[in-house]
Amino acid sequence: MTQGVPLREIKVPVTRIEGHGLITVELNRAGKVSQARFHVTEGRGFERFCRGRTLWEMPALTARICGICPVSHLLCSAKAGDAILAVRPPRAADKLRRLMNLGQYVQSHALSFFHLSSPDLLLGWDSDPKTRNVFGLAAADPQLALNGIRLRAYGQEIISSLGERRVHPAWAVPGGVRAPLTAEARDRLAAKLPEAMRIAQDALALYEKSVPGWAEEVRSFGDFPSLFMSLVGEDGAWEHHGGRIRFVDADRAIVADGLDPARYPEYIGEAVEGWSYLKFPYFQEAGYPDGLYRVGPLARLNCCDRIGTPLADEALARFRATADGKAVTSSFHYHYARLIEIVAALERIGLYLEDPEILSPRVRAEAGVNEQEGVGVHEAPRGTLFHHYWVNEDGVLERVNLIVSTGHNNLAMNRTVTQIAHHYLDGQKITEGLLNRLEGGIRAYDPCLSCSVHAAGQMPLRVVLLGPDGEILDEVVRAA
Amino acid sequence: MINLRIDDVPAQAEPGQTILDAARAAGVRIPTLCHLEALCPVGACRLCLVEIRNWNGKLVPACATPAQEGLDVVANSDRLTSLRRTILELLFAERNHICAFCVSNGHCELQDLATELGMDHVTFPYRFPALALDASHAKFGIDHNRCVLCGRCVRACAEVEGAFTWGFAGRGVHTLVEADLGDRWGRSVTCTGCGKCVQACPTGALFEKGKITAEQEKRPALLAEITERRPRA
């Protein structure tokens, strides 16, 4: 620092999310918030070290990006592989992939709500941090904690019944899947479905009953108009493994529809900032950073016309009623959307388990390399996931681009922490409740930072030191 | 008939048989990697090292040392386990053996040996060489990252198939198994596409294209099944 007034900076390490992050809040001379940022502080390098590997290794290789979302990468990678083989997987394979993804929704959403977020929601933002965790929750409400564990276990069991293991199953392949469900596994899963559904509906009812008590958080945890992006089915219904891309605005008016997911570079741009390893995707038509959009459960429920199953559609109607039919714009309600999606996932799981085709042995289309470029797109629990591969004529990867859900939400998460800091930080008194609300604002997105920073490398780094009046005190630029 | 002792167990061998043959007949386990029934022994990996008590504790490869009358062989001891583990560590450190997404995960002789010998760490610095993967063949691929240079593919191709496609190129750690004097496998004019090399390979270095992680199971016994069915000269 060369001159001027030293800035005050509050650093908040973020916990109870997947990965490592940091929030900084910068104060001006008067002690008011000038800006807040959410930094992703780890770098990985997956896009680089996938190069030189074969297409068939990619599902298992990219699944290693994460221990929470391996299924999402596995399925998305297999879809990119389908595109390169230029095949359509057999119908049974498509249904089985969807079944596994729905299992992933159940386990991942249950983890987010019950294990990570419900301590804040149910024990209170200002409660003792020593007990504001899953153990404190277990002491305060043992049945709820147990329900969370059982619901998550059900999702895990769907995954392990198909892929032989809960984490990193090597099951989806370019062209389809390795094996169908067995009749025994189907019967076992069907028998356990009613209990899972009861837990999910109870949690949804609990949320709806409690939400009036969180009115201030709903208003301040990233409540701002923005675009939302997700896949929707050909008929506009909620979709998670196919369909086309739709953008809606805060009025739930369709901004763009029927976009080909494979042509995402035509409508999604990626910006880079020197203070985070995580890139900043934006909707190109609106420019950077105005093209801020959100993805994930909240976006999927805002984008779709309907979900397509009765219980979930009833819940969707209640969800929409909170915003008079417009888009639900508070990121706090990611929690709400997540709980509705658990119900939606369980309803669809029930339909698949009744479908005899999921036992079909015809699950894998065999083919060689017929295209040298392929895009897989898929709705992971956290949002839209893109895997884009370029291969040589032998199927060896030459280039990889991954855009993961947490990345799409990067701009929105920064906006959210700024809003929370403005709302809850007054003067120079930093309360535990404020710190936890900052973290909680991030946690609402259920970000997965391990996934999001799959790519690292020599990024040009620009460090700017700003004084209270916005004048540049010092600036360092390091070239790539 | 030759009489010898292996780990204090009386063992017998026909003339021309090796210490390894005698040990297997007597039910004594000696780990091997480059050795494969039906192929000539080369003693390349040294994992089958045994100690000969009445040769002043000299270390010899069991696969390539003829059984001799009166030999007192130590096949398993702390010293031998330590040596074998060190050899394994060197193999792992030399190239990029990443089991997690390897086609042969769960069906790999190198991985099995690491488990058997209790190799839970690699104490040598990894070399992380940047080696290529050749997937130009219509049916098969070769990933040099996973190759341990045992030469089983080279011998299977030469001795059983008679095609002589594979050979070694380079020296020391820079050695690579190459087809047709360094051409891409898919352009090889000698390769018959029989796949015996793939079945002989103990790791995921040679694999069938289209197989995903843990899907590649090998049939190394195939080579002996073929040669046993051949009429003897």
Chai-1 contact restraints between the chains, C-beta under 6 A:
chainA,res_idxA,chainB,res_idxB,connection_type,confidence,min_distance_angstrom,max_distance_angstrom,comment,restraint_id
A,G52,B,L133,contact,1.0,0.0,6.0,A-B,restraint_1
A,T54,B,A135,contact,1.0,0.0,6.0,A-B,restraint_2
A,W56,B,G210,contact,1.0,0.0,6.0,A-B,restraint_3
A,W56,B,I212,contact,1.0,0.0,6.0,A-B,restraint_4
A,E57,B,F101,contact,1.0,0.0,6.0,A-B,restraint_5
A,A60,B,F101,contact,1.0,0.0,6.0,A-B,restraint_6
A,A60,B,T213,contact,1.0,0.0,6.0,A-B,restraint_7
A,L61,B,F101,contact,1.0,0.0,6.0,A-B,restraint_8
A,R64,B,A100,contact,1.0,0.0,6.0,A-B,restraint_9
A,A170,B,I212,contact,1.0,0.0,6.0,A-B,restraint_10
A,A170,B,T213,contact,1.0,0.0,6.0,A-B,restraint_11
A,A170,B,A214,contact,1.0,0.0,6.0,A-B,restraint_12
A,V173,B,I212,contact,1.0,0.0,6.0,A-B,restraint_13
A,D394,B,A135,contact,1.0,0.0,6.0,A-B,restraint_14
A,D394,B,S136,contact,1.0,0.0,6.0,A-B,restraint_15
A,G395,B,A135,contact,1.0,0.0,6.0,A-B,restraint_16
A,V396,B,L133,contact,1.0,0.0,6.0,A-B,restraint_17
A,V396,B,A135,contact,1.0,0.0,6.0,A-B,restraint_18
